[in-house]
Amino acid sequence: MASSLPAFVHWPDAPLTDSLVRKALKDVNPTYVDGPTASGPLLQWSTYDSLDHERGLLDPKDVLSSSYTFRKALIRKHFLSRVTHAYATKHPESVLKSAVPETYELELSFADELDELWLDDLYELSEKLDSGDSWWILKPGMADRGMGIRLFNSKDQLQEIFESFESDDGSDEDEDEGTPGSKTAVVTSQLRHFVVQEYLPSPLLFDPHEVSLSGTPKEAPLEGHKFHLRVYCVASGALKVYVYTRILALFAPMRYTTPETQEGDTIDLGPHLTNTSLQTELGEEHVRLFNELLGRRILSGDEREFTEADIESIIGQVSNVMGDTFKAAVDSPPFPNAFELFGVDFLVTDKGSDNASSRFQVQLLEVNSEPAIELTGPRLTWILEDLFKNIADTCVKPFFGLKEGEEWAVGETRSHMKKCLDFETRNWDS
């Protein structure tokens, strides 16, 4: 092993990530290189497109890469839906049975293709929409940051949504840029794959303003806001998976109301969209650490204070769901000389009973590669620094013999990394 580790670090559009990676490698004695080297030990910690995947494949004992070559089953919504459904069907005891919203896949380019789908692939959804008592969410299978998300509860509404996509050039010049729903247009002809996911009623609600970031309590009556959990998940080798237990709670900018059609058949997405990329002008007030909700008033179901037991129950569910999700997604063995950071989104529903072990149910929404960590905001950058340091300690140093690999049991937490999966899918000789 060379005294200085060659490291290719390249994040041209993500300066914060670049800075975090270099800080995490400080005590590794790195020698930064401009591109993947031809031979010898090499760490590639960069964007997926900048990685030399062939070099990693041909030299698996010397080259460590910051992304798996194949991970579409996780990061594309329609593939994720497919593999989790198949896994839950084969393993009815899996937590995925109750932790993944009911989902349907669509593949189309034009709105008039829906007519045929109602009679075939979407027949079950057609019957449910005809009953008129449920809401659904449309999501592009390969888009992120809230692009293309729409709510609907009828076939006519879905038809109108796709017709609006066809006529939209993506500029949004005539729309209010301060409204979350105005920034989510897509061009259907460029995104053939979509999923329709059941809208989950009874989300767990808090008021993010109950205590301001400065510590000032709110005087006015509390208002329940919907939120989702952003969980940073680290996969290493073939295969260990860790959940970083410093989880974020990302709140919608408006008070939660049940979905309803507004005047002109529009649906206000403000109470429902919790993606921070759609509300950058609102600052950090709607981004909290999950642990910061301890002691806050639950504004859904039976109102009471949120407890440590509630937090532990939800984090435990998240860990179990991630373990089975990776089992479901591993169709072919991953490469042992790779690691990757994912940003995973969960919704927490509130069943209303006052039993911490059964009241709350986490629901897996999506898995994101190269998560937009810059949207976390300056106030919480310190957790990102800790996360990247943990990635270096857990994934990078043991690979290059710079640290003894630490073994701990599934379910155990060290340095805020909770191991949720550990099984061998491939070894060096396979």
Protein Blocks (a to p, Z undefined) as FASTA:
>chain_A
ZZbdcdddddfklmklmmmmmmmmmmnopacdfbdcfbdcddddddfklpcfklmmmmmm
lpccfbdfblklmmpmklmmmmmmmmmmmmmmbmklmmcccddddddfbfklmmmmmmmm
mmmmmmmmmnopaccddddfkbgehioiacdfbfklmmmmmmmmmmpgolommpcfkbmk
lmmcccfklmmbccdddddehiacddfklpcfkopacfbdcdddddddddddddehjadd
dddfbdcddddfbdcddddddehhiacfklmmccfklmmmnojmlgccfklmgopacfeh
jaddddfklmmmmmmmmmmmmmmmmmmmmmbacdfkbccddddddddddehiacfklmpc
cddfbdcehiafklnojklmmmmmmmmmmmmmmmmmmmnopaccddddehiaeehiacfb
dcdfbdfkZZ
